[in-house]
Amino acid sequence: MSKHGWQTVALVAISALLLLLFWSTFYWLWWNWRTNEYYSHGPLIPLVAGYLAWRRRPQGNSSSPSNWGLLGLGGGLAGYLAGMALRAPFLSALAFIVVLGGLVWFLLGDEALRRWLFPLAYLILAVPLPFVDAFATYLQGLTAQAATALARLLGVSAISEGGRITLTSCSLVVGAPCSGMRSLVALLALAAVLAYLLRGFWLRRGILLGLAVPLAVVANVVRVLSLLLVADRWGEDMALRYWHTFSGLMFFMAALGLLIGAGWGLGCREIRSDI
């Protein structure tokens, strides 16, 4: 058998072993992508990462295997065992990314790892992290207070108690869907791709990535404010039955437009030529 044939057999065998080892982790990821509203975009992340990896694939016979990749493999497997022992599936999912990086480093070398570092790191955004729910609860209260304060400035009688906002004629609850966490996670994933694809000084692209958080939060506060204004003017039914769903997409697209505009203002206006 030729050298290329042996490499193919080894790759298939390694893939099968990883599939068996991390099967429960993959199932946990898929279940969360289907049930966790903050990570419903999860299946798109591996697709985007795979496309970017293909675009940045090493050219020619530039592969130079490095034994340093064994450190990544060992660290990833240790992380997997820790995740299983602590019953923390998110640690096992993160460990799988480390294992992938170790394999790339071991089989293809430094140049391939450098080219694929972002696609590998981008996979982290598909892993549901445990602190997200706690942060979403904090955002619920923050959003309710900020929207209430703005509504008062506009002459609307509103009182906030936790996540509940009481108007003259009705009351609204800022629940998980209105916390803005889903928009924040999704916008952060888009901002990461934009910062990677656009040409510009690394600090400017870092600023662009960081802007995703305040833009998502502000857009959601304004969205809840609009719900209060609609409820005060036309009633709770109009606000929750009609405006609620439409406004979510509208304000998310507005935040995305502002993010792209910020990139333009920072001088990040062209796609990198090496993508």
C-alpha positions as CSV (number, residue, x, y, z in Angstrom):
1,M,0.0,0.0,0.0
2,S,1.3,3.5,-0.9
3,K,2.1,6.1,1.7
4,H,-1.0,8.1,0.8
5,G,-3.1,4.9,1.3
6,W,-1.7,4.3,4.7
7,Q,-2.4,7.9,5.7
8,T,-6.0,7.5,4.5
9,V,-6.5,4.3,6.6
10,A,-4.9,6.0,9.6
11,L,-7.2,9.0,9.3
12,V,-10.3,6.8,9.0
13,A,-9.3,4.8,12.0
14,I,-8.6,7.9,14.1
15,S,-12.0,9.4,13.1
16,A,-13.8,6.2,14.1
17,L,-12.0,6.2,17.5
18,L,-12.9,9.8,18.2
19,L,-16.5,9.2,17.1
20,L,-16.8,6.3,19.6
21,L,-15.0,8.2,22.4
22,F,-16.9,11.4,22.1
23,W,-20.3,10.0,21.1
24,S,-22.0,11.0,24.3
25,T,-20.6,14.5,24.0
26,F,-21.8,14.8,20.4
27,Y,-25.3,13.7,21.5
28,W,-25.3,16.3,24.3
29,L,-24.3,19.0,21.9
30,W,-27.1,18.0,19.4
31,W,-29.7,17.9,22.2
32,N,-28.7,21.3,23.4
33,W,-28.7,22.8,19.9
34,R,-32.3,21.6,19.6
35,T,-33.6,22.6,23.1
36,N,-31.4,25.5,24.3
37,E,-32.8,28.7,22.7
38,Y,-29.5,30.5,23.2
39,Y,-27.7,28.0,21.0
40,S,-30.2,27.2,18.3
41,H,-27.5,28.5,15.8
42,G,-25.1,25.8,17.0
43,P,-25.3,23.5,14.0
44,L,-24.2,26.4,11.8
45,I,-20.9,26.9,13.6
46,P,-19.2,23.7,12.5
47,L,-20.4,24.3,8.9
48,V,-18.8,27.8,9.0
49,A,-15.7,26.5,10.7
50,G,-15.4,23.7,8.1
51,Y,-15.8,26.2,5.2
52,L,-13.1,28.5,6.6
53,A,-10.8,25.6,7.2
54,W,-11.2,24.5,3.6
55,R,-10.5,28.0,2.3
56,R,-7.4,28.1,4.5
57,R,-6.2,24.6,3.8
58,P,-2.5,24.1,3.4
59,Q,-1.4,24.2,-0.2
60,G,0.8,21.6,-1.9
61,N,3.0,19.3,0.1
62,S,3.7,21.8,2.9
63,S,2.7,19.4,5.7
64,S,5.4,18.8,8.3
65,P,4.2,16.6,11.2
66,S,5.1,17.8,14.6
67,N,5.4,15.7,17.7
68,W,4.3,18.7,19.8
69,G,0.8,17.9,18.7
70,L,0.9,15.0,21.1
71,L,0.7,17.6,23.9
72,G,-2.6,18.8,22.5
73,L,-3.9,15.3,22.2
74,G,-2.9,14.5,25.7
75,G,-4.3,17.7,27.1
76,G,-7.5,17.2,25.2
77,L,-8.0,13.6,26.4
78,A,-7.2,14.7,30.0
79,G,-9.9,17.4,29.6
80,Y,-12.3,14.8,28.3
81,L,-11.7,12.5,31.3
82,A,-12.1,15.5,33.7
83,G,-15.4,16.4,32.0
84,M,-16.7,12.8,32.4
85,A,-15.6,12.6,36.0
86,L,-17.1,16.0,36.9
87,R,-20.2,15.3,34.8
88,A,-19.6,18.5,32.9
89,P,-20.3,17.7,29.2
90,F,-19.2,21.2,28.2
91,L,-15.7,20.4,29.3
92,S,-15.7,17.3,27.2
93,A,-16.9,19.3,24.2
94,L,-14.2,21.9,24.7
95,A,-11.7,19.0,25.1
96,F,-12.7,17.6,21.7
97,I,-11.7,20.9,20.1
98,V,-8.3,20.7,21.8
99,V,-8.0,17.1,20.5
100,L,-8.7,18.3,17.0
101,G,-6.1,21.0,17.3
102,G,-3.6,18.4,18.6
103,L,-4.3,16.1,15.6
104,V,-3.8,18.9,13.1
105,W,-0.5,19.9,14.8
106,F,0.7,16.3,15.0
107,L,-0.3,15.2,11.5
108,L,0.2,18.4,9.5
109,G,2.5,20.6,11.5
110,D,2.9,24.2,12.6
111,E,1.7,25.8,9.3
112,A,-1.6,23.9,9.2
113,L,-2.3,24.7,12.9
114,R,-1.6,28.4,12.3
115,R,-4.0,28.4,9.3
116,W,-6.7,26.5,11.1
117,L,-6.4,28.1,14.5
118,F,-9.4,30.4,14.0
119,P,-11.7,27.7,12.6
120,L,-10.8,25.5,15.5
121,A,-11.3,28.3,18.1
122,Y,-14.6,29.3,16.4
123,L,-16.0,25.9,17.4
124,I,-16.1,27.1,21.0
125,L,-19.0,29.3,20.1
126,A,-21.1,26.2,19.5
127,V,-20.5,24.8,23.0
128,P,-23.3,25.7,25.5
129,L,-21.5,27.2,28.5
130,P,-22.9,26.9,32.1
131,F,-22.6,30.6,32.9
132,V,-24.8,31.7,30.0
133,D,-28.1,31.0,31.9
134,A,-26.9,33.0,34.9
135,F,-25.8,35.9,32.7
136,A,-29.2,35.7,31.0
137,T,-30.9,36.1,34.3
138,Y,-28.8,39.2,35.0
139,L,-29.6,40.6,31.6
140,Q,-33.4,40.1,32.2
141,G,-33.2,42.5,35.2
142,L,-30.9,45.0,33.5
143,T,-33.1,45.1,30.4
144,A,-36.3,45.6,32.4
145,Q,-34.8,48.5,34.5
146,A,-33.2,50.2,31.4
147,A,-36.4,49.9,29.3
148,T,-38.5,51.2,32.2
149,A,-36.3,54.2,32.7
150,L,-36.4,55.1,29.0
151,A,-40.2,54.6,29.0
152,R,-40.6,57.1,31.8
153,L,-38.5,59.6,30.0
154,L,-40.9,59.3,27.1
155,G,-43.9,59.9,29.4
156,V,-45.1,56.4,29.9
157,S,-46.1,55.4,33.5
158,A,-44.0,52.3,34.2
159,I,-42.7,50.5,37.3
160,S,-40.2,47.6,37.2
161,E,-39.9,44.9,39.8
162,G,-37.3,42.3,38.9
163,G,-38.3,41.2,35.4
164,R,-41.9,42.5,35.6
165,I,-42.8,45.9,34.2
166,T,-46.1,47.3,35.2
167,L,-47.9,49.8,33.0
168,T,-51.1,51.7,33.6
169,S,-53.3,49.2,31.7
170,C,-51.2,46.0,31.8
171,S,-47.9,44.4,32.9
172,L,-45.2,42.6,30.9
173,V,-42.6,40.2,32.0
174,V,-39.1,40.3,30.6
175,G,-38.4,36.5,30.4
176,A,-35.7,34.5,28.9
177,P,-36.7,35.2,25.3
178,C,-36.5,39.0,26.0
179,S,-33.2,38.9,28.0
180,G,-31.2,39.5,24.8
181,M,-28.9,36.5,25.5
182,R,-29.9,34.7,22.3
183,S,-29.2,37.8,20.2
184,L,-25.9,38.4,22.1
185,V,-24.6,34.9,21.5
186,A,-25.6,35.0,17.8
187,L,-24.3,38.5,17.2
188,L,-21.0,37.5,18.8
189,A,-20.7,34.5,16.5
190,L,-21.3,36.8,13.4
191,A,-18.9,39.4,14.8
192,A,-16.1,36.8,15.2
193,V,-16.5,35.9,11.5
194,L,-16.5,39.5,10.4
195,A,-13.4,40.3,12.5
196,Y,-11.6,37.3,10.9
197,L,-12.7,37.9,7.3
198,L,-12.1,41.6,7.1
199,R,-8.8,43.2,6.5
200,G,-7.5,45.6,9.1
201,F,-5.1,46.1,12.0
202,W,-5.7,43.4,14.7
203,L,-6.7,46.0,17.3
204,R,-9.4,47.4,15.2
205,R,-10.8,44.0,14.5
206,G,-10.7,43.2,18.2
207,I,-12.7,46.4,18.8
208,L,-15.2,45.2,16.2
209,L,-15.6,41.9,18.0
210,G,-16.0,43.6,21.4
211,L,-18.7,45.9,20.0
212,A,-21.0,42.9,19.5
213,V,-21.8,42.8,23.2
214,P,-23.0,46.4,23.8
215,L,-24.8,46.5,20.5
216,A,-26.8,43.4,21.3
217,V,-27.7,44.6,24.8
218,V,-28.7,48.1,23.6
219,A,-30.7,46.7,20.7
220,N,-32.6,44.4,23.0
221,V,-33.3,47.3,25.5
222,V,-34.7,49.4,22.7
223,R,-36.8,46.4,21.5
224,V,-38.3,46.0,25.0
225,L,-38.9,49.7,25.1
226,S,-40.8,49.4,21.9
227,L,-42.9,46.6,23.4
228,L,-43.8,48.9,26.3
229,L,-44.7,51.7,24.0
230,V,-46.9,49.5,21.8
231,A,-48.6,47.9,24.9
232,D,-49.2,51.3,26.5
233,R,-50.7,52.7,23.2
234,W,-52.5,49.7,21.7
235,G,-52.7,47.1,24.5
236,E,-50.9,44.0,25.7
237,D,-52.4,41.7,23.1
238,M,-51.0,43.9,20.2
239,A,-47.5,44.0,21.9
240,L,-47.1,40.3,22.6
241,R,-49.1,38.7,19.8
242,Y,-47.9,40.8,16.9
243,W,-45.0,43.1,17.7
244,H,-43.0,40.7,19.9
245,T,-41.9,38.2,17.2
246,F,-41.4,40.8,14.4
247,S,-39.4,43.2,16.6
248,G,-36.9,40.5,17.6
249,L,-35.7,39.9,14.0
250,M,-35.9,43.6,13.2
251,F,-33.8,44.8,16.1
252,F,-31.3,42.0,15.6
253,M,-30.8,43.0,12.0
254,A,-30.4,46.6,13.1
255,A,-27.7,45.6,15.5
256,L,-26.0,43.6,12.7
257,G,-26.2,46.6,10.4
258,L,-24.6,48.8,13.1
259,L,-21.9,46.3,13.6
260,I,-21.1,46.2,9.9
261,G,-21.2,50.0,9.9
262,A,-18.8,50.1,12.8
263,G,-16.4,47.9,10.9
264,W,-16.5,50.3,8.0
265,G,-15.9,53.2,10.4
266,L,-12.9,51.3,11.8
267,G,-11.4,50.9,8.4
268,C,-12.2,47.2,8.1
269,R,-13.8,47.4,4.7
270,E,-12.3,44.7,2.5
271,I,-12.2,40.9,2.6
272,R,-8.8,39.4,3.2
273,S,-7.2,38.2,0.1
274,D,-6.0,34.9,1.7
275,I,-9.5,33.7,2.5
